[in-house]
Amino acid sequence: QVQLVESGGGLVQPGGSLRLSCAASGNIFRINAMVWYRQAPGNQRELVAVISISRGGITNYADSVKGRFTISRDNAKNTVYMQMNSLNPEDTAVYYCNARIIDTFTRDVDVWGQGTQVTVSS
């Protein structure tokens, strides 16, 4: 049993900032990577940011958020963060955390958070 709990979403004005958090818990042996996705109404889910924990914290970003969003992690807390700056209405979406995990039974599992709404609006 592995769970992801997201927090930090909300309503923000254009140009503002939010920080999302995603905490993993349960029968975790190792987290290989944590990923943020987002999905706006009527759109496909898109990858936003990745942090590869098994590769020493290498990060990657979608072009649309590069320079504005920063993904980071606290390995001791099994938590990943995404700092989002200079937000614009196009960033409005439900943001989902995804963890790629080896559990304590040596199974490879992908676990999803419940989603957190980010709304950027005047």
N, C-alpha and C positions, 0 to 999 in steps of 0.2 A: 504494500500500500504506500503510494507516494502521492502527495498533494502539493499543489501550487496555490498560493493565496496572493492575489494582487491587491494593490491599494495605490492611492495617489491621484486617481482621475478626478475630473471635475470640470467646472466651467471657468474659462479664462478669457481675458480680452486679447484681441490681436496684438502681437508683440510681447505677450506675457510668457511666463514660464511655468512648468509643472515638473515634478519629479515622480515617476512611477517606481514602485517597488514590487518585487516578486520574490516571495519566500518559499523555498522548498522544504518539505518535511516528510518523514516517514522512513521506510526501509531503503535508505539510500546507501549504496556502497561508493559510488563515484558519479559526479556530474561531469559529463564531457563538454557540454555546451549549453548555453542558455540564449534564447532567441526571443526577440520581440516582433510580433506581427501586428497588423492593424487591418480593419475591414470597415469601410464606410458603406452606408446603405446603397444597395444596388451595384456595388463593386466587388471584385474578387479580393480575397485576403492576400495581402502583400507583406513580404518580409521587410522589416524596418532596420533592425540591427542585430548583430550576432556577437557574442563573446565566446571564444573557444577556450574553455578552462583547461582542458587537457593539453592544450598547446601553449600554455603559459599566459593566457589572457589576450590573445590576438583578437582584434575587433574588426568588424566590417559593417558598412552602412549602405543603405539605399542612397542613390544619388540625390533624391529629393530631400533628404534630411541631413546629408553630410555637411558638417560645419555648424549645425544647429543642435543636433542631438548627440548625447554622449552616453554610451553604455559602460557600466562598471559593475564590479562584483565585490562581495565580502564572502570569501570562501568559508570562513569560520562560521558564518551565519547561514550559509547556503542561500544567499540572497543576491539578486541582481537588481540593479537600478538603471533607470534611463532618465537622464536629465534632458528636458526638452526646453529649448530657448527659442526666442523669436518665432513663436507659434503664429500660424495663420489659419484662416478658415479651412483650407485644404487639408489641414492636419486633423480635422474633426473625424473621429472614428472610434470604434471599440478597439482597444488595444489588448492583445492577448500575449501572455507569456508562455513560452514553450521550453521545456527542459528535456534534454537528451541524457538519459540516466542509465547507469548500470545499478540495478537494485541488489539487495543483499542475497538474493537467490541467483545472482549472476545473469539475470535477464536484462536484455536491452529493451528499454521502454521509453516512449515519448509521452510526456505528461503535459497537459494544458491547464492553464489557469482559467478562472471563470470569466475573464474579461473585465475591463474597466473602461468606462465611457470618458472620452476626452472631447469636450466641446469648446471650440474657439469661436467666439461671437461677440460682437459689440452689444 
